[in-house]
Amino acid sequence: MAEQLSVEVAFALPERQSLLSLSVPVGSTVLQVIETSGILTTYPEIKLDVNKVGIWSRTVKLDELVKNGDRIEIYRALIADPKDMRRRRAEKAKEEGRADKTTGGRPQH
């Protein structure tokens, strides 16, 4: 029998998440593991040509080989740019007097 690797596939939505554990043959790619896991059937909204994937928070390509203990993560698209959201929060804090209008820091009392 061919040597097997123990890996996980993770995907999450705001209301539910899945973490699937499976054994795959040595030499399996990220794409092969995702397809083998069946997660694409459970979550038909996953589009591998759109969604980025990673291993332990490090973005990888679908043809990368997996190693024993890897957790393959399928990422959802961001609904807002984090830099833009930070900028909006800072502007709101200035308007509400929670931040100095010049420096952006906390106002001196």
C-alpha positions in Angstrom: 0.0 0.0 0.0 1.3 3.5 -0.9 2.4 5.8 1.9 -0.4 8.1 3.1 -0.4 11.6 4.4 -2.8 13.0 7.0 -4.2 16.4 6.0 -7.1 18.7 6.6 -9.3 20.9 4.4 -10.9 24.0 5.9 -13.6 26.4 4.7 -15.7 28.8 6.6 -18.8 31.0 6.1 -20.0 33.4 8.7 -22.7 30.9 9.8 -20.9 27.6 9.4 -17.6 26.0 8.8 -16.1 22.7 7.9 -12.8 21.1 8.8 -12.3 17.8 7.0 -9.6 15.3 7.9 -8.5 12.8 5.3 -5.6 10.6 4.2 -4.1 11.1 0.8 -1.3 9.5 -1.1 2.2 11.0 -1.0 2.6 13.3 -4.0 -0.9 14.7 -3.8 -1.4 18.3 -4.9 -3.6 20.9 -3.1 -6.1 20.6 -5.9 -6.2 16.8 -5.6 -6.8 17.0 -1.9 -9.6 19.6 -2.2 -11.3 17.4 -4.9 -10.9 14.3 -2.8 -12.3 15.9 0.3 -15.7 16.5 -1.3 -15.9 20.0 0.0 -16.7 21.4 -3.4 -19.9 19.4 -3.3 -20.8 20.6 0.2 -20.0 24.2 -0.8 -20.9 24.7 -4.4 -20.1 28.5 -4.1 -16.4 27.6 -3.9 -14.8 28.5 -7.3 -11.1 27.5 -7.3 -10.4 29.9 -10.2 -11.6 32.8 -7.9 -11.1 31.7 -4.3 -7.5 31.7 -3.0 -6.2 28.7 -1.1 -3.4 28.4 1.5 -1.7 26.0 3.8 -1.6 27.2 7.4 -2.3 30.8 6.4 0.3 30.9 3.6 -1.2 31.4 0.1 -0.2 28.5 -2.2 -0.9 27.4 -5.8 -3.2 24.5 -6.5 -0.4 22.4 -7.9 1.7 22.6 -4.8 2.4 19.2 -3.1 1.0 18.7 0.4 3.0 17.4 3.3 1.9 15.4 6.3 -0.1 17.5 8.8 -0.9 20.3 6.3 -4.2 22.2 6.7 -5.5 23.4 3.3 -7.6 26.5 3.7 -10.0 27.9 1.1 -10.4 31.6 1.5 -13.5 33.6 0.8 -13.3 36.9 -1.1 -13.0 40.0 1.1 -16.2 42.0 1.1 -14.3 45.2 1.9 -10.8 46.4 1.5 -9.1 46.3 5.0 -7.2 49.6 4.3 -10.4 51.3 3.2 -12.2 50.1 6.3 -9.4 51.4 8.6 -9.5 54.7 6.9 -13.2 55.0 7.4 -12.9 54.1 11.1 -10.2 56.8 11.6 -12.3 59.4 9.8 -15.3 58.6 12.0 -13.2 58.8 15.2 -12.0 62.3 14.1 -15.6 63.4 13.4 -16.8 62.1 16.8 -13.9 63.8 18.7 -12.3 60.5 19.6 -9.2 61.3 17.6 -7.1 64.5 17.1 -8.0 66.0 13.7 -4.4 66.8 12.9 -2.4 63.8 14.1 -5.1 61.2 14.2 -4.0 60.2 17.7 -6.1 60.4 20.8 -7.0 63.9 21.8 -5.2 65.5 24.8 -7.4 66.2 27.7 
